[in-house]
C-alpha cells in the first residue's frame, strides 16, 4: 500500500502545476526609456599605451602608466598614490604641479617634488 501511495502523491503535486506557457513582456513600460534615448553618448575610458618602471639616478623607482588621452599617472611606490600628468596639446612633457616627465620613452628626464630633476631609465 505504501509503494502505491508515493507515486500517487507525486502525480497529485504535478497535477497542480499550470501547463500554460509563460509570456514575458519586458521593456514595454521602461521608466527610463525616454531618458536613455536622449542621453549623450558614453565615451570609453582611455587605454594604457605603456606601463613603465623607471630606475632613477638617485636609485629610486618611479612607476608611470602612459594613456591614450595624452595623460600619465605617476607614483613613487608600486601601490602608492598617483599623480595625473598631462601633455598639453598631446606634446610632451607630461606635467603636473611639481612634476615633469620628458616623454613616453625608455629613458626620461623627471622632475618630482622633493627630488629635483634627474635622469631615469626603464
URVENMO-V135317 format. One record per residue. N is the residue number from 1. PSI is psi in radians with two decimals (none if undefined). Layout:
BEGIN
N;PSI
N;PSI
END
This chain:
BEGIN
1;-0.71
2;-0.68
3;-0.55
4;-0.54
5;-0.71
6;-0.88
7;-0.57
8;-0.66
9;-0.69
10;-0.67
11;-0.66
12;-0.69
13;-0.80
14;-0.50
15;-0.42
16;-0.18
17;2.53
18;2.17
19;0.10
20;2.49
21;2.56
22;2.34
23;2.20
24;2.20
25;1.09
26;2.65
27;-0.12
28;-0.58
29;0.90
30;2.02
31;-0.31
32;0.12
33;-0.81
34;-0.76
35;-0.72
36;-0.63
37;-0.59
38;0.02
39;2.61
40;2.66
41;2.58
42;2.30
43;2.32
44;2.57
45;2.75
46;2.67
47;2.70
48;2.18
49;-0.75
50;2.50
51;2.10
52;2.51
53;2.13
54;2.46
55;2.08
56;2.94
57;-0.56
58;0.19
59;0.22
60;2.84
61;2.57
62;2.24
63;2.16
64;2.28
65;2.13
66;2.31
67;2.84
68;-0.18
69;0.49
70;0.67
71;2.90
72;2.66
73;2.11
74;2.55
75;2.64
76;-0.17
77;2.58
78;-0.81
79;0.42
80;3.13
81;2.42
82;2.66
83;2.25
84;2.18
85;2.58
86;2.63
87;1.98
88;2.24
89;0.44
90;0.16
91;2.12
92;2.72
93;2.79
94;2.21
95;2.70
96;3.01
97;2.01
98;-0.08
99;2.64
100;2.29
101;2.16
102;-0.64
103;3.07
104;1.56
105;3.01
106;-0.45
107;2.24
108;2.87
109;2.21
110;2.38
111;2.19
112;2.65
113;2.26
114;0.00
115;-0.26
116;-2.76
117;2.34
118;2.88
119;2.46
120;2.50
121;2.49
122;none
END
